[in-house]
Amino acid sequence: MATEPIITNERVDDIPVLLAQIQQMGISKLIDKHFPTHGNWQGESLGSVAVIWLTHILSQADHRLNHVQGWACKRLETLKTLMGDSLQELDLTDDRLEAVLRYLNCDENWSVFEEELGSNLLCVYDLIILNLVVNLLPLSSLSSNSRKNGRTGSLK
C-alpha cells in the first residue's frame, strides 16, 4: 500500500525577492568577514542569521526580536530552500538575535564593512563631458523678429 505524501503549505510572500536582493548585495559574506564570532558560535553563521532577520524586518515592518522565531517557524521550509538545509528554528531565537546585535556593535568594523559594501553597490564611470556652447539671440532681437513675422514667442 502506497503512503500518502505529506503536504505542507507556507506563505512565501516577498521573502524570495528580499533574500535574493540581499544575497546579491553580499551582505551575509561581508558580515561574516568583518564581524568575527567567538569560537563557540554554532549553527548558521552570523551573516546568515542577520540576513534572515533583515528579511523579517523588511517583510513584516517589525524590528522586534521576539517575533522572528515564530515568523521563521511558519516559513522554515521556504527559508531552508533559500538559505540552506542546515537552518534550524533555534538559529533565530531572540537570544541569538541579541548576540547578533552585540557582534555588530563595533564601530571600527562598521566603517570597513560599509566601505566594502558601498564599493560592491556603486559603480563610477569616467564620462567624457562635452562642452556645448549655445548662442542665444538677445531678447530685443527675439521680440523684433517675432513682431515682423506676426508671431509671438517663437524662434526660427
Buried (B, 14 or more C-beta within 10 A) or exposed (E): EEEEEEEEEEEEEEBEEBBEEBBEBBBBBBBBBBBEBEEEBEEBBBBBBBBBBBBBBBBBEEEEBEBBBEBBEEBBBBBBBBBEEEBEEEBBBEEBBEBBEEBBEEEEBEEEBEEBBEEEEEEEEEEEEEEEEEEEEEEEEBEEBBEEEEEEEEEE
